[in-house]
Structures are given as C-alpha cells and as structure tokens.
Amino acid sequence: MTPLRKALTALAGVALAGALTAAIPASAQAANCPANAMCVYDGHDLNGLITWTPGNSCGWRTNLGDFSPPQNDKVSSVWNNSDSRLILQDWRGYWATVLEIPAHQSFNLWYGDDNIVDAYVVQCY
C-alpha cells in the first residue's frame, strides 16, 4: 500500500469514528447530572437519566446489568461532568472498551455504539 493510500485510509477511519459519536451542544446538557459526576442516559441528548456515579470513585466499575431491572444495553448518551475519564464497556466474554469520554465532555452514541454499553469505569488522572 502506498504512503498516500495509507494516509487516506487512516483519515477515513478517523472520519468514521467521529460519525459514530457526536458531541452534545452545551445548551442541551441536562441539569440532572451533579457536579463531579458521570451520568448515563437511555435517550440521546442526555434524556432519560439511568444513573450517575461520583467522578472521584477511581477504579469503580458500575455494572448496569446488576441493576433491578437491568439497565445494560440501554445507554444512548453520556455526560462526564467530572475531572476523571469515563470508560464505557461492553461484555464480550471480557470487558471491551467501547469509548473513552474525557473530563467534562458529553456524547451521543450512534450506530454500533448505541445500546451496547454494559458497564462503565471511572479512571482518575
């Protein structure tokens, strides 16, 4: 593969990854996510709060399948309203990383990432 073709292939991959998630405008960010918390939502644009976890719970995994009723495979948007990193995971016989959300960022999940999250982990810097 030529260097130009490699570069174009890599660029297409980055563009596709950007299409799978979309940042949520600040005006749409819901007020129901406390300061220094990580919040996951059943709907896009931060609608339908499922739960939240304090952002200083370093290393803590919130397994959405342990909820009653189970809330796994429902997450469509997230708001990391903390100084930590939020790691979304899918159970595939092991905990596979779906997406890492940097501090103070919110995203809608689309296509292959929507409704597959089974857990999330707080990773402190």
C-alpha positions in Angstrom: 0.0 0.0 0.0 1.4 3.4 -1.0 2.0 6.0 1.7 -0.8 8.2 0.2 -3.2 5.3 0.3 -2.3 4.5 3.9 -2.8 8.1 4.9 -6.2 8.3 3.1 -7.3 5.0 4.8 -6.3 6.3 8.2 -8.2 9.6 7.6 -11.3 7.7 6.5 -11.1 5.7 9.7 -10.9 8.8 11.8 -13.9 10.3 10.0 -16.0 7.2 10.5 -15.1 7.1 14.2 -16.3 10.7 14.5 -19.6 9.8 12.9 -20.2 7.1 15.5 -20.3 9.6 18.3 -21.3 13.2 18.4 -20.7 15.9 21.0 -23.8 17.3 22.6 -24.1 21.1 22.4 -23.7 22.8 25.8 -27.3 24.2 25.5 -28.6 20.6 25.5 -26.7 19.5 28.6 -29.2 18.5 31.2 -29.2 19.9 34.7 -29.8 16.5 36.3 -26.1 15.5 36.3 -24.5 16.7 39.5 -21.1 18.4 39.6 -18.2 16.0 39.6 -20.4 13.1 38.4 -20.6 10.7 35.5 -24.1 10.3 34.1 -25.5 7.8 31.6 -28.8 8.2 29.8 -31.3 5.9 28.0 -32.0 8.6 25.3 -30.0 10.8 23.0 -29.2 14.4 24.0 -29.0 13.5 27.7 -32.6 12.4 28.1 -33.8 9.6 30.5 -31.1 9.5 33.2 -30.3 5.9 34.1 -27.8 6.6 36.9 -24.8 8.6 37.9 -21.6 7.9 39.8 -19.3 10.3 41.7 -16.3 11.2 39.5 -13.8 10.6 42.3 -14.7 6.9 42.6 -11.4 5.9 41.0 -11.3 2.4 39.5 -15.0 1.8 40.3 -17.0 -0.2 37.7 -20.7 0.4 37.5 -22.2 -2.8 36.1 -25.6 -1.8 34.6 -26.7 -5.4 34.4 -26.7 -5.6 38.2 -29.5 -3.0 38.4 -33.0 -4.2 39.1 -34.3 -4.2 36.5 -31.1 -4.5 34.4 -30.1 -1.3 32.6 -27.4 -2.7 30.4 -27.6 -2.3 26.6 -29.7 0.9 27.0 -27.1 3.7 27.1 -27.5 6.3 24.2 -25.8 9.3 25.6 -23.3 10.2 28.4 -22.1 13.2 30.3 -18.8 13.1 32.1 -19.3 16.1 34.4 -16.1 15.3 36.3 -12.3 15.7 36.2 -11.9 12.0 35.6 -12.1 9.8 32.5 -15.2 7.7 31.8 -14.6 4.4 30.1 -17.7 2.7 28.6 -17.5 -1.1 28.3 -19.4 -3.9 26.6 -19.3 -7.5 28.0 -17.9 -9.8 25.2 -16.7 -12.6 27.4 -14.3 -9.9 28.7 -14.8 -6.1 29.4 -14.2 -4.5 26.0 -13.8 -0.7 25.8 -16.5 0.9 23.7 -15.5 4.5 24.2 -13.4 6.7 26.5 -15.0 10.0 27.4 -12.6 12.8 28.5 -13.3 15.0 31.5 -16.2 17.5 31.1 -17.4 16.1 27.8 -20.8 14.7 26.7 -21.6 12.5 23.7 -24.4 10.8 21.9 -23.7 7.2 21.0 -24.7 6.1 17.4 -24.7 3.1 15.2 -22.6 0.2 16.7 -22.0 2.0 20.0 -25.7 2.8 20.8 -27.4 0.4 23.3 -24.4 -1.9 23.8 -22.8 -0.5 27.0 -23.0 -2.9 29.9 -20.8 -1.0 32.4 -18.6 2.0 32.9 -15.4 2.6 34.8 -14.1 5.8 36.5 -10.4 6.3 35.6 -8.8 9.1 37.6 -5.9 11.0 36.2 
